[in-house]
Amino acid sequence: MSMTKYYNQKNRFAQNGPIAAVLKYEDKNGVPTVVAQGRGTVAKQIMELAQKNNIHMQEDSSLVANLLDMDLGDSIPPQLYTVIAEILLLIEEMEKNY
């Protein structure tokens, strides 16, 4: 008899460590692309580099899970545009205030 475990994102983080994805946005393309992603130790290194370089981070486990399913260099799919736009506006606002 096999037992299936269901995890919410917090439980998954506790078991597998952090997850991270990096987006690059340039006005000339108009669409953000995934340029880095990782789990566990790689995710920790991504977050440490972001902190060292004063790069703003946004925590959204369901969004990151979707981004990890993408290949590096892929453009963000239209169904994620609204969420990404909100994050970009938040980051722009934070940069103005700091």
C-alpha positions as a printed Julia matrix, in Angstrom:
98×3 Matrix{Float64}:
  0.0    0.0     0.0
  1.5    3.34   -1.03
  0.71   6.53    0.73
  0.49   9.79   -1.16
  1.64  12.92    0.63
  0.14  16.26   -0.19
  2.23  19.31    0.54
  1.42  22.92    0.8
  4.19  25.28   -0.27
  5.41  25.89    3.32
  5.76  22.15    3.96
  7.53  21.69    0.62
  9.99  24.46    1.56
 10.65  22.83    4.93
 11.4   19.49    3.27
 13.26  20.54    0.12
 14.7   23.94    1.01
 14.08  27.21   -0.76
 13.25  27.71   -4.42
 14.13  30.78   -6.49
 13.76  32.13  -10.0
 15.29  35.21  -11.58
 13.52  37.29  -14.21
 15.09  39.74  -16.62
 13.01  42.52  -18.08
 14.1   44.87  -20.82
 11.76  47.38  -22.38
 12.92  46.46  -25.89
 11.47  42.89  -25.69
  8.51  43.91  -23.6
  8.3   40.45  -21.98
 10.24  39.26  -18.91
 12.3   36.11  -19.37
 13.53  33.49  -16.9
 17.34  33.8   -16.66
 18.11  31.69  -13.57
 16.33  29.24  -11.3
 17.14  26.72   -8.64
 16.21  24.71   -5.58
 17.97  24.15   -2.27
 21.6   25.28   -2.28
 21.34  26.92   -5.71
 18.28  28.91   -4.58
 20.14  30.04   -1.46
 23.03  31.23   -3.62
 20.64  33.13   -5.92
 19.05  34.86   -2.92
 22.44  35.68   -1.36
 23.65  37.23   -4.63
 20.46  39.27   -4.89
 20.91  40.57   -1.34
 24.6   41.4    -1.89
 23.71  43.33   -5.06
 20.67  45.11   -3.57
 18.31  43.4    -5.99
 14.73  43.44   -4.79
 13.13  40.06   -4.2
  9.46  39.15   -4.08
  8.24  36.09   -2.23
  5.45  34.26   -4.02
  5.79  30.48   -3.79
  3.09  29.65   -6.34
  4.6   32.04   -8.9
  8.09  30.62   -8.35
  6.74  27.09   -8.74
  5.33  28.11  -12.15
  8.62  29.76  -13.13
 10.62  26.65  -12.2
  8.57  24.67  -14.71
  9.88  26.94  -17.48
 13.15  26.6   -19.37
 15.85  29.24  -19.02
 15.4   31.94  -21.63
 11.64  31.33  -21.92
  9.39  34.37  -21.99
  6.74  34.63  -19.3
  3.42  33.18  -20.56
  0.47  35.59  -20.9
 -1.38  34.05  -17.94
  1.39  35.35  -15.63
  1.52  38.9   -17.06
 -0.75  40.42  -14.41
  1.2   38.96  -11.49
  4.57  39.94  -12.99
  3.3   43.46  -13.8
  2.22  43.92  -10.18
  5.65  42.81   -8.96
  7.46  45.11  -11.41
  5.32  48.05  -10.27
  6.03  47.22   -6.63
  9.77  47.08   -7.31
  9.65  50.37   -9.23
  7.84  51.99   -6.29
 10.42  50.59   -3.83
 13.31  51.9    -5.95
 11.77  55.39   -6.0
 11.49  55.41   -2.21
 15.04  54.2    -1.47
